[in-house]
Amino acid sequence: MTRDLVPLPMQPHDVAWPTHDWPRGEPPSGFELPPFPDAGVTHALAVVWRGRLVLERYGPEHGPDSTLISWSVAKSFVQTLVGLLVRDGKLSVSQRADPPAWRALGDPRAAITLDELLRMSSGLAWLEDYVDAGKSDVIEMLFGRGKDDVAAYAAEAALAHPPDTVWCYSSGTSNLVSAIAARALGGGPAALADYLRRELFERIGMRSATVRCDEAGTWIGSSFVYATARDYARFGLLALRDGVWEGKRVLPEGWIDYARTPTPASNGEYGAHWWLPVEGDGMFSANGYQGQYVYVAPAHDLVAVRLGASTAEQQPLVKVWLAELVRRFPRIG
């Protein structure tokens, strides 16, 4: 499946980059927030329009300095880490994945590529269920038998389909990618933490950001980044600006287009560790459990961050609300 990609807008020449402080602005004249549906509790909302922070709202007991969990928004950070390593010549998306458990002669999983892992089309069996602990692979990985070595647990998954034929959303896949990235970098957990800090967080001013690792030293990239809403907005702005920050390229040219190019097996709803909202308008997003969202809307030169607590049934309502919020800002061009 192909999709024309909406061009990614450049930072306005008269707007400072928010490496230290966010330039402030106002929503367009006459703007009103759409009524929020009965869809749970919002802890933080931040909207960046044309490079300026134009809207912030916080729930009880939260504010601009509150660090909030990403849940699966972290997956898009994993994709960004891979991009940094591709830039540095340490990884290629076409290379074969290399979990140690797959190196035995004749293991069919050894044919899986990093691209197929990033696109969730590896063919590995996985049940991403957040309720039924007796059946759920993700619950067992994060909180049960796999919690001390999430990548080793994920590597146990059998090949259920030929690679690149079936789409299956999998937190285990993201932790496999995290472990692959760490091996490519070398130097252990401390080296990875330093690399993320130096090459990503400090480059774009995400000073609140931290990650969580398991006992084996693997960043649990499926689920655990902690940051303020403003810093998640910086991450979204990096994607909106095509991986460029302060006029310098952070991510390889074309990396964000790779992220937002539809995966055929996903029916066009998923790219490479980024979602492609069915609401359209060229938006792409980082989505997390309980309704954590970083929406990137190139057609409107806008980033919208919503962090909160919504049930699985409520989350579609939040996504529709976010899409409506985006559309209340004028399109550029």
ZIZI-V326119 format. One record per pair of residues at least 12 apart in sequence whose ideal C-beta (glycine too) atoms are under 7 Angstrom apart, sorted by the first residue. I is the first residue (numbers start at 0). J is the second residue. If there is no record, write none. Layout:
BEGIN
[[I | J] [I | J]]
END
This chain:
BEGIN
[[0 | 261] [0 | 263] [0 | 267] [2 | 261] [2 | 267] [4 | 256] [4 | 259] [4 | 281] [5 | 281] [5 | 297] [5 | 298] [6 | 297] [7 | 239] [7 | 240] [7 | 241] [7 | 255] [7 | 297] [8 | 239] [8 | 297] [8 | 300] [8 | 331] [9 | 240] [10 | 50] [10 | 240] [11 | 49] [11 | 50] [14 | 49] [14 | 50] [14 | 51] [16 | 244] [16 | 245] [17 | 204] [17 | 233] [18 | 203] [18 | 204] [18 | 245] [19 | 204] [21 | 52] [21 | 229] [22 | 50] [22 | 51] [23 | 51] [23 | 52] [24 | 48] [24 | 51] [24 | 52] [24 | 53] [25 | 53] [26 | 48] [26 | 53] [26 | 54] [27 | 328] [27 | 329] [30 | 327] [32 | 324] [33 | 320] [33 | 323] [33 | 324] [33 | 327] [35 | 320] [36 | 316] [36 | 320] [38 | 309] [38 | 313] [38 | 316] [38 | 317] [39 | 290] [39 | 307] [39 | 308] [39 | 309] [39 | 310] [39 | 313] [40 | 58] [40 | 307] [40 | 308] [41 | 58] [41 | 305] [41 | 307] [42 | 57] [42 | 58] [42 | 61] [42 | 67] [42 | 306] [42 | 307] [43 | 57] [43 | 61] [43 | 65] [43 | 67] [43 | 228] [43 | 304] [43 | 306] [44 | 56] [44 | 304] [44 | 305] [45 | 228] [45 | 229] [45 | 232] [45 | 304] [46 | 301] [46 | 303] [47 | 232] [47 | 236] [47 | 301] [47 | 302] [48 | 300] [48 | 301] [48 | 328] [49 | 300] [52 | 232] [63 | 227] [63 | 229] [64 | 227] [65 | 227] [66 | 207] [66 | 225] [66 | 226] [66 | 227] [67 | 225] [67 | 306] [68 | 225] [69 | 223] [69 | 224] [69 | 287] [69 | 291] [70 | 222] [70 | 287] [70 | 288] [70 | 289] [70 | 291] [71 | 170] [71 | 221] [71 | 222] [71 | 286] [71 | 287] [71 | 288] [72 | 224] [72 | 285] [72 | 286] [72 | 287] [72 | 291] [72 | 293] [73 | 220] [73 | 221] [73 | 222] [73 | 223] [73 | 224] [74 | 173] [74 | 220] [74 | 221] [74 | 272] [75 | 272] [75 | 273] [75 | 285] [76 | 220] [76 | 224] [77 | 173] [77 | 176] [77 | 177] [77 | 220] [77 | 272] [78 | 117] [78 | 258] [78 | 271] [78 | 272] [78 | 273] [79 | 199] [79 | 250] [80 | 180] [80 | 195] [81 | 117] [81 | 176] [81 | 180] [82 | 242] [82 | 250] [82 | 251] [82 | 254] [83 | 198] [83 | 199] [83 | 250] [84 | 180] [84 | 183] [84 | 184] [85 | 251] [86 | 250] [86 | 251] [89 | 183] [89 | 184] [90 | 113] [90 | 180] [90 | 183] [92 | 113] [92 | 114] [92 | 117] [93 | 112] [93 | 114] [94 | 112] [94 | 113] [95 | 109] [95 | 110] [95 | 111] [95 | 112] [96 | 111] [96 | 112] [96 | 113] [96 | 116] [96 | 175] [96 | 179] [97 | 179] [97 | 182] [98 | 150] [98 | 154] [98 | 175] [100 | 154] [100 | 155] [101 | 154] [107 | 158] [108 | 158] [110 | 162] [111 | 162] [113 | 179] [115 | 162] [115 | 163] [116 | 172] [116 | 175] [116 | 176] [117 | 176] [117 | 271] [117 | 272] [118 | 262] [118 | 271] [119 | 166] [119 | 167] [119 | 168] [119 | 169] [119 | 172] [119 | 262] [119 | 269] [120 | 162] [120 | 163] [120 | 165] [120 | 166] [120 | 262] [120 | 264] [121 | 162] [121 | 172] [122 | 158] [122 | 159] [122 | 160] [122 | 161] [122 | 162] [122 | 164] [122 | 165] [123 | 156] [123 | 158] [123 | 159] [123 | 169] [123 | 172] [124 | 156] [124 | 157] [124 | 159] [125 | 156] [125 | 167] [125 | 169] [125 | 171] [127 | 168] [127 | 169] [127 | 170] [129 | 288] [136 | 171] [137 | 170] [140 | 152] [140 | 153] [140 | 170] [140 | 171] [141 | 222] [146 | 213] [147 | 213] [147 | 214] [147 | 215] [148 | 213] [148 | 214] [148 | 215] [148 | 217] [149 | 174] [149 | 213] [149 | 217] [149 | 219] [150 | 174] [150 | 175] [150 | 177] [150 | 178] [150 | 217] [151 | 215] [152 | 171] [153 | 171] [153 | 172] [153 | 174] [153 | 175] [154 | 175] [156 | 171] [163 | 264] [164 | 264] [165 | 264] [166 | 262] [166 | 264] [166 | 265] [166 | 269] [170 | 221] [170 | 222] [173 | 220] [173 | 221] [174 | 217] [174 | 219] [174 | 220] [174 | 221] [176 | 220] [177 | 217] [177 | 218] [177 | 220] [178 | 217] [181 | 217] [181 | 218] [187 | 216] [188 | 212] [188 | 216] [191 | 218] [195 | 210] [202 | 244] [202 | 249] [203 | 233] [203 | 237] [203 | 244] [204 | 233] [205 | 226] [205 | 230] [205 | 233] [205 | 234] [207 | 226] [207 | 227] [207 | 230] [208 | 224] [208 | 226] [208 | 230] [209 | 225] [210 | 223] [210 | 224] [211 | 223] [228 | 304] [228 | 306] [231 | 293] [231 | 304] [232 | 302] [232 | 304] [234 | 293] [235 | 293] [235 | 295] [235 | 302] [235 | 304] [236 | 302] [237 | 249] [238 | 255] [238 | 295] [239 | 295] [239 | 297] [239 | 302] [241 | 255] [242 | 254] [242 | 255] [257 | 271] [258 | 270] [258 | 271] [258 | 272] [258 | 273] [258 | 283] [259 | 273] [259 | 275] [259 | 283] [261 | 275] [270 | 283] [273 | 285] [274 | 286] [276 | 318] [276 | 322] [278 | 318] [278 | 322] [280 | 296] [280 | 298] [280 | 325] [281 | 297] [281 | 298] [282 | 294] [282 | 295] [282 | 296] [282 | 325] [283 | 295] [289 | 307] [289 | 308] [289 | 309] [290 | 305] [290 | 307] [290 | 308] [290 | 309] [290 | 313] [290 | 314] [290 | 317] [291 | 306] [292 | 305] [292 | 321] [294 | 321] [294 | 325] [296 | 325] [298 | 330] [298 | 331] [299 | 325] [299 | 328] [299 | 330] [299 | 331] [300 | 331] [301 | 325] [301 | 328] [303 | 321] [303 | 324] [303 | 325] [305 | 317] [305 | 321]]
END
